[in-house]
């Protein structure tokens, strides 16, 4: 469903966590965010979306730049990919359990030098402990580990179940995690985000030169899982397997580079 001007960006569904509010507004005959009377909105996040949509101007709080600039170096930008088999494939795993098989990490040091490291297990064997060992080595001993959401924290807690001998360094990693998502939810909104603060919604508003749609085959988490299934399938042709490995690595790398771009934009370029 589109507005009369051909866009969907002003429909009520962009109001986050607003199901009852949206129903009340529709009952009052309101379908466009711009038509909402100011006094009807009480939640700050709804007001931010409403103001930005009406003005077509991004909202950026004064605190965001200062807070992000405080992050010390080195900064580790981290993202995981996981698989959740309906029927367990590996010993001591459960149906639908999130099992990590890939990570990407961009490391930003003082002066702006950025390096990249990554892990992808393609053996078809349980990858959890190899994943954990390589991750511990990659993030060193100090510095914030920047993630987007709580997913990585949950996965690392699950890793301790499989690798109890690595509990101490894995818990240290959890203690160093910095979740970028709530910072943006509280301090930034662009009308083009259409009510979403996902990294894929935020990225085009700060780094339009980066585009997930240009990736081949793997463009989201679901496609990443499907690619991984093909990679570990012994019946997959070698040339297809090789291409899917490359596509999967590019996808996960873009997830962490996206966070580098986001932090740099708000901390340095505003």
C-alpha positions, 0 to 999 in steps of 0.5 A: 500500500502506497501513499498518494505521492507514491511512497510507503514511508509515511504510513502508520506502520513506521511507528515502532511498537505502536500496534494499539496506537496504530489501531486507534489512529486508524479508527480515527480515520488517520492513515498518514503519519503527517496527519497525526495531531501532535497531542496524540503522541506521548512516547518519545520515539513516536514523536521523533519519527513523527517530527522527522517524517513531517519535516523530512529532516533527520533527527540527531541528538547532541549526545550521540557524537560525544558518546561515540567519540569516547570509545577508546581504541582499539575498537573491534566491530563484531558480527556473527552468523549462525545456523539453527537446524530443525533436526540436530546435526551435531552431538549435544545440540538441540533443535533450533539452537543458534550455533555459530559458524562464522564471524567477521571483525574489523579492528580500528586503531588510533589514527584510523587504521582498520584491519579485517579478520574473519572465521568461517568453518566449512568442514561440516563438523561442529564449529563451536569451539574452533569459532570460540578459540579464533574469536578470543585470539582476534579480539585481543585483551582490551578495547570495546567490542562493538555489536549491533543488538544483543545477538552476539552476547546470547551466542557467546553465552551459548558457546560456554556450554560447548567450551567450558574451558574457555568460559573465562575469556568468553565472559571477558568478551561479553563484558567488553561488548558495546551495543550500538543499536540502543544508542541509535534508537535513542539518538538518531532517526532518518525519514528513509529508515521507515521506522526501522533501526536495523543496520540495513535501514540505517546504513543507506542514510549515512553511507549510501555508497554501501549497498547490501542489494549489490551482494551476490546470493547472500544478502541477509541472515536467512540466505546466509544460513542457506548458503552455509547449508550448501557449503557443508553439503558434500553433494554441492559442486566444488565451483558452486561451493567456492562461490558461496564461500566467497559470497558468505564472507563478503556478506558478513564483512559488510555487516562489520564494515557497516558499523565502522562507517556508522560510528565514523559518521556520527563521531567524526563527520557530523 
